[in-house]
Amino acid sequence: MLKAAIYARYSSSLQRPTSIEDQITLCSSAAPRCGCEVAEEHVYTDVEISGATSQRPGYQTLMQAAKAKQFDAIIVEGQDRIWRDQAEMHAALRRLRFWDVRVYSIETGADLTGKMGNIVATVMGLRDETFLDALREKTHRGQMGQVMRGYSGGARAFGYRSEPIHDPARKDAYGQLVIVGYRRVVHSEEAAVVKRIFKMYVAGHSPKVIARQLNDEGVPPPRWRDGAPLRGWTPTTIHGCPKKAIGILNNPLYIGRVIWNRSQKLRNPDTGKRITRRRPETEWVHTDVPDLRIVSDELWNQVQVRRKVQRRYHRPQGGRPARYLFTGLLVCKVCGSHYVAKTRNYYGCASNINRGASICPNTRLVRRDVLEERILRAVEERVFSPEAVAYLTRQANAALQRLVRQRATTDGRRQGLETNLAQARAELGNVTAAIRQGIITPTTKAMLEDAEARVARLETSLADLPDLPTKAVAVIPSVIAAHLKDLRGMVVRDTERARAILRDLLGEITLQPDDKGLVAVLQGNVRGILGLPFYNRGAGRGI
């Protein structure tokens, strides 16, 4: 019997987690009918991930195991469990045929890697992809209808709560009135906070000052729920982005105006991640809801005038490149936030600076020049010590030798594949010529399919061969040392590149306060952990 793996998946948090168990049970019981025996160590799952993307941990592990020939077949409940994108499906099936791994779908009873199964896979793949497109359109159309009826068409904004709308003429299976939608209702306590923020901003307070004051008073921030960790207000929560109408000061709902359909979610085909893209203003849906007004037009206009003045002095959206060497690399040990440039000369904890001591009590600052000098010196003296460079040299030379030995084996296989490919192409040309001359029989059709399949398989095999070096050039320790120690010069010439090298080498650098100052802990692709103490140089001015 064939050794088989099982793949199971569900895509939404609204589905039952037991769906995975049900799929595995179904595939296990159907395995004997496929001539397979399931290997318990080869059960792969993905939870709450769409099948329209290949960027799924369980799926990627499954394909790697298939390439390593750890099993002979894959069993799935249905084709849509493993693929909902036709391009990925056909590419994966080509690889699996070459690896001689079958794919059995319990739903259709077909081997998707076979000739007839390929036709079934194509038809079902078109169905699944069309289903997703139609579902997106229906969902969008349904949301638009809800908005036009005055119901909520999205997430709950701060200052409001949701109330269900029942249909008095319909009941569900449990005798309860059917919910036909949700409407927003002003939340009195949160609405008071919204008014206060608007008034404080008009009075001249910055979003940072407002956020810190709200945090000091323990005012619950947006998206806070009972039992969830309270991270506090941030300046961004308040000032947001005017163009996207994100942020307390930019939300037109507070003056009784709903603007829906401003953006859409699109999936990046390379990364599988969903991104938000702004729609043209001609597609926006405007609805007046005077019952939801929280602030007056006068107060709203005063805020927008000040916002417009402030934006003249702010850097453009997207920001400029980070100016300092360790920007984005320093992490506060107390709260996990990044250390950022508080002033031109000092780094400080972002949570303490922006949200206040009630969120993070770490008030320690560190001089930028002192931190850069001491960490770079520690990297040079300890990370790039003669012992470390010698170790790196041995490892690099051993790796190069292994690649050269692999190249000898690969070259022999490449030569054999190229010879077989030339023969297959010649056979394909002969069969094609015979068909052009009118010799069309079941035999010539079968010969054509076989020749085309051989050519495709051999071309894929050649493309999958790694490009390895032909010979190994010994790595000299002095060259490594010189290259790595050039980091100081690179800091002056190209800060971005130097920062990227430090990120790859060290990862994030944790700054932990102690009785004397801060301790920087460097940990990454180095041997051991370096503890670098920085002690106070002046009262109250950092470390």
N, C-alpha and C positions, 0 to 999 in steps of 0.2 A: 504493500500500500504506500501511497505517497505521503510524505511528511508535510503537514500543512500548518500554516499560520492563520490566525483570525484577526481581522481588523474591524473595529466598531467605533462609531462616532455619533455624537449628536451636536447640534449647532446652537441651541438657544437655552438660556437659563430658565425659560418657561417650560422646557421639557423635563420629564422625570429623569433624575440621575439613574434610576433603575433601568432606563432604556439601554444602557451599555450592557448590563447583566443579561437583559432579555435577548439582545443581539448575539452575545457570546453563546448563550444557551441554544439558540436556534441554529447557529452555525455549527456548534459541536454535534448536535443531534443529526444534522444533515451531512456531516462529513463522510460517513460510510457510503452514502449514496453517490458521492463524488469519487469514491475509491481512495479516500484520504483518512489519515489518522492525525488528529490535532496534537501538536506539541505544546504542552502547557507553558513552556518558557517563551513561546512565540505568540503571545496575545498582545496586540497593539491597540491602543485606544487614544482618542482625542475628545476632550470634553469642552463643550461650548465654543467650538471653532467651526467656521463655515467650510463646507467642502469645495467652495469656489476658489480657495487658495491652496497652494501647495505648501505654504509655510505653516505646517502642522508638525509638532515634535514627534508624535506617534507615527504619522505617515512617513516622515523623513527617516526615522529609525527603521521602519518596515522596509523601505526601499533599499536602505544600506544593507540590511540583513539579506534581502533577496539577491542583491548583487554579490554578496559573499557566499551565496548558495547554501544558506543555513536551513532552507526548506525548499520543497518542490512546488508548493501551491499556496495560494491565498484564498480564503473563503470569506465572503462578505454577505450580509443580509440582502443588500441591493446595491446596484452600481452607484446610486446616488450617495451611499454611505462613504465611498472611497473617492469618488470624483463627481463634481458638479461643473467642471469646466472642460469643454471638449479638447482644447489645445493641450492641457495637461494630461488628459486621459489618453489621447493618441500617442503623445510623447512617452508616457509611462508604459503603455502597452508595447511599444516598439522595444523599449529596454527589457521588459519582462520576457518578451518572446526570445530576444537574444540571450538572456540569462536562463532560458528554458524553465521559467516559473509560470505556472498556470494561475488563472484567476477565475474562481467559480462564484457566480451570483445565484443565491438561493431564490431570489425573486423570479428570475427567468429560467433558471436551471441550465444556463449556458456557460461554457468555458469561453470567456471573453478574449482569450488569446488565440482561439481557433478561427478558421475562415468564416464559418457561420456566426460564431460568437462576435467577430469583429463587426459584422453587419448589425447584429443585435446591439452591440455597444454604441455604435454610431447613432442608431435610431433612438435608443434610450438616453444617450448623452444629449441629443438635440432636445428631447422631451424635458430632461432635467434642467437644462440651461434656459429653455423657454419658460419653464415653470417659474424659475427665479425672477426672470425679467417681468413676467406677468404679475407675480406676487408683489414686486416693488411698485409697479404701476398701480395696482389695486390698493395697496397700503397708502400710497401717496394720495390717491384720489379720495380714499376714505377719510384721511386726515383733513384734507381740504374741506370736505363736506361737514366734518365736525366743527371746524373753525367757522365756516359760514353760518352754522346753526347757533353760534355763540358758545360752543363748548371748547374745552382745552384741547389743543392740538400738539402739545409737546410737554416738556418737563415743567415742574412747578417752579415759578420764580419766587425769590425771597420777597416776603411781604404778603404772600397769598397761601391759601390752602385749597385742597381739592374736595369737592362734594360730588357724590355720585348722583346721576339723573336716572330715575326709574321710569319704566313704561308701565302705567297703571293697568294696562289691558293684557300684559303678558307676564307669565310666571315660568320659572325654570323647573327642572325636575324635582327640586326640593321644596317647591311651593313659594320660593322667594321671587319678588318682582325683578324682572330682567333689567340690568343696567345698560342703558343705551349710550352713555357718555359721562364725562365729568366736566364740571364747571368750576372756574376759579371763584374764590370768595376771599375778600380782604381779611388778612390775619392781623388783628388789632395790635398785638404786641410787636410783631415784625414791622408793620406799617409805621409805628411810632419811631422805630429805629431808622427806617428809610427817610422819614421827614427830618430826623435829627441829622443824618449824614448830609442831606442837601443843605440844611441851614448852616451847619458847621463849615461846609465848603464855601458857601457864599460869604461867610464871616471871615474867610481868609485862611482857614486851617488846611494844611496839605493832606492828601490821602494817607500819607505815612503817619501823621499825627493823629488823624481820626482813627486809623486802625489800631494804633497803640492804646489809645484811650478806651476804645471798645473792648479790647483784650484785657486791659487792667480791670475793667468793671465786670468781666466775665460774661459779656453779651454773646449769646450763641451766634456763630457765623452762618452764612448760607451753606446748604447741603449737610448741616449737622443733623444727626439722628440720635435718638436715645441709644446708648451703648457704644456709639462709634467714637473713635479717638478725636478729641477736640484740638485741631491744629490752630484755630484762631483766624482772625481777620488779617488780610494782607492788603497793601496799597493797591495791588492789581485788582483785587475783588471790588474795590471802590471805583478806581478810574477806568479800568478795562480798556476796551478798544472802541472808539466812536464809530468807525466804519462798519464793524460787525455788530454794533449795538450790544456789546458785552460789557458788563460792569454795572454797578448800582447807578452811577451817574448818567448812563447812556440808555437805560431801558425805557422806551416810550410807553410801556405798559403802565408806568406810574402816573401818566397823565391821561389814562383811559384810551390808549390806542394800541391795538394789536397789529403787529407786522409779522406775517407768517411767510414761509417759503423763501427766506433770505439766503439760505445755503442748502447744500446737498452733500451727502456722504458718498465718496467714490473710493473704490479699492485700488490701490497701487498694484499693478500686475507683477511687479518685480519683488516687492517686499511683502505683499499680502495685507499691508496695513491700510486701514480706512482713514482717509483724510477729508477735511471739510473744505469745500470750494464755494465761493460766493456766487450766487445766481445773479443774472441781470436784473436791474430794478424793475424792468417791465414785467417780470414774473412774480414780483412780490404781491402778497394779498393783504390789503389794509382793511381793518374792521374797527369801528369805534365802539368802545365798551365803557361808557361813562360811569357805570356802577363800580368799576375797578380803579378809579382815580384815587391816588394817594397824595400827590403834591399838586399845587396850583400851577397854572400856566406861568404866572409871574415868577415863582420860585424856580421852575424848570428853565425858563429863559435866562434868568440871572446865572444859573449854573452853566448853561451852554456858552454864554458870553465869556465867562471866566475860563472855561475849558478851551475855547478857541484862542484866547490870549496865551494860555499856558503852553499850548502845542507849538507856538512859534519858537519857544525856547527849548523844546525837547528835541532830541535827536529823532530822525525819521524812523518809521516802523521797520522792523527787521534789525535795527541797531547797527553799530559799527563793529568791526572785529575786536575781540578782547585785546586790551592793550598790555596786560601784565602777564608775566611768565606763568604764574600759578593760578590764574583765574580758571575756575571750574574744577580744580584739582584738590582744593582744601575742603575738608569736611569737619563740622563741629561734632565732637564726641558726645556732647550732652544731648543734642536734639536731632542730629543727622542732617541738618541743613548745611549748605555750602558757606564757606567764608568768602566774602566779597569785598571789593575795594570800598571801604566806608569813606575814605578820603584819598587824596593822591598818594599819601605815604603810609596808610594803615589798612590792614585787612581786619574785618570783624564778622561775627556770625550774622547771617542774613536774617534769621528769625528774630534775634534780639534787636537788630537795627530796625527792621520793618514792622515787627509785631509786638515787640516789647518784652520786658523781663517776665511777665506772667506766662509767656509761651516758652521762652528760653532764658534762664538766668545768667547765661555765660556772657559777661560783659568784657572779657579779655580781648584786647586788640594786639596785633603784632605788626611791627614795622616791616614794611614790604622789603626794603633793602636788606634788613637783618635776616629775615626769613630766607630770601633768595640766596644770599651769600652762604649761610650755614648749611642749607640743604644741598646746594651744589657742591660745597666742599666735602660734605659727607658722602655724596654720590661718587665723587672722584676718588676719595681716599679709601672708602670701604667697599662700595659696589664694584669699582674698577680697580681693585687692588691687584697686585701681581698674581695672587692665588686665583682670584676670580677670572682674570683674563686668561690664565693658563687653562683653567677648567673650560671656559668658553671655547678656547682654541681646540682642545681635544675633542669636544663635542661636535664642533663645526667640521673638523677634518674627518671624523668618523662618519658623520652624515653624508659628506661628499663621496666618500669611498663606497658607502652603501648605494648611493644613486648611480655611481659608475657601474657597479656590479649589476644593478637592475637594468641598466642601459644595454648591456650585452645580451641579456635575455630578451629584452624588448625588441632589439634590432632583428633577432632571429624570427620572432613572431611577426614583426612588421613585414619582413621580406616574404614570408609565407602567405600573409594576407594579401599583399600586393599582387603576388603571382596568381592566387586564387581569384582575386577581383578581376584581373585582366582576362582570365579564362571565362569568368561568369559574364563579363560584358561582351565578349566575343560570341558566346552562346546566345545572349539576349539579342545581339544584332542579327544573327542567323535566323532566329525564330521570327523576329520582326520582319525581316526581308521575305520570309516564306509567307507570312500573313498578308503582306502587301501584294504578293503575286496571286493572292486568292486562295491559298491553301489554308482554309479555316475549318478545322475539325476539333472535336473535343480534346484530341491529343495535343494539337498545337496550342490550344487555349491553356491546357494544364502546364505545358512546357513554358509558355509565356509567364504565367503566374509564378512558377517555380524559379525561373531565371530572374524575374524582377525581385522576388523575395531574397534570393541569394545575393544579388547586387546590393540591395538595401542593407542586409545584415552585415556584409563585409565592409561596406562604407562606414556603418556605425561602429564596427569593431576598430577600424583604423582611426576614426576620430576619437575614440575613447582611450587610445594608447597615450600614456603620459610623455611629455617632451622633457627628456632627461639630458644632463650634460654628457659630453663624449669623453671628457677626462677630468680628473680632479686636480685642482691647483691648490697646493698646501696653503692654509691660512697662517700667516705669520703673526705672532703675538703683538709685536710692536705696531703692526698695521691696525689691529683691533684697538689697542690702547690709544693710538693717535686719533683714530676715528671717533671713539667715544669721548675722549678728553677734549675734542673740539667743540663740545657742547657749550662751553662758555662763549666762544666766539660766535656760535650760532645764535645765542641769546641776543646778541647785538645785531647780527645781520638779519635773522629771520626768527622772530619770537614765536610765530605760529608753528613753524616746523619744530623748534626746540620744545614747545609745549606738547606737541604730538608725540615726540620721542619720550618725554618724561611720563606721559600718560601710559604709553605702551610698556615702559620699563617699570614704573612704580605703581600704576593704578592711582587710586585716590589716596591722599595723605590726610590722616586723621590728626586733628589738633585737640589735645585733651588738657583742660586746665588742671593745675595742681596748686599747692600752697605758694610756690615761687613764681609761677608763670604758666607757660604752656609746654607740653611735650608733643613733638611731632613724631608720629609713628609712620614709617615708610614700609610698605609691604606690597610685593608684586613679584615680578620675575627676577627676584634676587634671592640669595641664600640668607635666610634669617630675617629678623625684624630689627630695624634700627630705631632706637629711642633717642631722639635729639632734644635735650632740654633747652628752653629759651627762658632767661630770667629777666625780671623787671629791671629796666634801666632808668625809670623815673616814676614818681608817684602818680598813679592814676592814668598814665599814658601808654598803657599796653605793656609789651614785653620785649 
